[in-house]
Amino acid sequence: MFKDLLKNYIYPIAVFSGGMIGVGFLILPYIAFQVGIWPMVLYFLVLTALVVVINRIFCQICLKTPDYKRFPGFVGFYLGKWAKLFQMVSTIVGTIGVLLVYSLIGGQFLADVFQPVFSGNILAYVLVYFLIVSIIIYFDIKVIAKIEFWVIILLFLSLLLIFVEGFSQIKISNIFLSAQNTALNSGFTKFFLPYGPLLFALWGIGLIPEAEEMLIGNKKKLKTIITASTIIVSVFYFLFTLLILGISGSQTSQNALVGLKNFLPSILVTISILIGALASFTAFIAQGIIFKKTLIFDLKIKHWQAFVITCCPPLILYLIGVKSFKDLLSFIGGILLGFTGIFILLMYKKIGGKNIIIYPLSLVFLFGVIYEIIYFIKL
């Protein structure tokens, strides 16, 4: 009984949830401070609902499509070779960018934890990070499922420990301080700031084919598992955002865990940072495996070639000095994932989807793409 529960629900939910929980959530408290808590609540409600709907639509598409495809393969199957080419380029650019973000944060986390003991510069820790994730990517999803299950447990335990230890320092006024100090003073200019980063943090479309493959013989459970995973992750993000804001208030930093150093015991912050490093590890590995399989299944290249293409570009970009991640999250979330959402809706139309769902959601994604493009032009 428990073995079946583990195989059919717990592990698939762990894979999907663990893949979603990367490093994007660490910036959410800072963004909430920038725009105010009430706009952030609205974004959580709307984008969680949006992602749940899109995930369920893509589950439906997966169940109607021959197996062993990844997202560009789905696009090519339903929308043709030019759409597939566009999505493949977008997938490559987006995935390399995501893996670079994970590397930046993961390497910094490792340095924060181990530098006081072993010394060394941050480059050494980034190289160690790449070595570990590169080795694990060879072992495919079964290894990751076990790792991600425990990482999720540790993340919730970390949240609980921070809550218990920081409870006496939580101030409700800190949560609402953001609305007074930023949103009201800057009018409407920051209102759309959460869109890209929060969409990025909640997005898990690429993991759905992995979950489907784990559920051979039980694919009817796919929608339930994906929906439950998305809601669990969203609730976790929201509670994390409230907790960090309540403790750090106006001193909330872009990297939420590092910003707690001024408020909580150093040992607890170190443990939390270590768990953040583990989260970045599992997210990097999950995304890396998906990308590797995309290259193998959709481009028909050899395993070792797909591995090199997956693991080398992020490291090369880091070594040549590409080390900024805040705007990268917005770019990936608002633009690249926006196009992905539109493609999903177009595929949904091909299998007889309802226009009352397709057109309004397409406008949402299109508006997000336009906004992010204008935002980056103004930078």
Secondary structure, DSSP 8 states (H G I E B T S, - for coil): -HHHHIIIIIHHHHHHHHHH-SSGGGGHHHHHHHH-HHHHHHHHHHHHHHHHHHHHHHHHHHHTS-SS--HHHHHHHHH-HHHHHHHHHHHHHHHHHHHHHHHHHHHHHHHHHHHHHH---HHHHHHHHHHHHHHHHTTHHHHHHHHHHHHHHHHHHHHHHHHHHHGGG--HHHHHHHIIIIITTSTTTTTTTTHHHHHHHH--GGGHHHHHHHTTT-GGGHHHHHHHHHHHHHHHHHHHHHHHHHHHGGG--SSTTGGGGGTS-HHHHHHHHHHHHHHHHHHHHHHHHHHHHHHHHHH---HHHHHHHHHHHHHHHHHTT----HHHHHHIIIIIHHHHHHHHHHHHHHTT--HHHHHHHHHHHHHHHHHHHHHHHH-
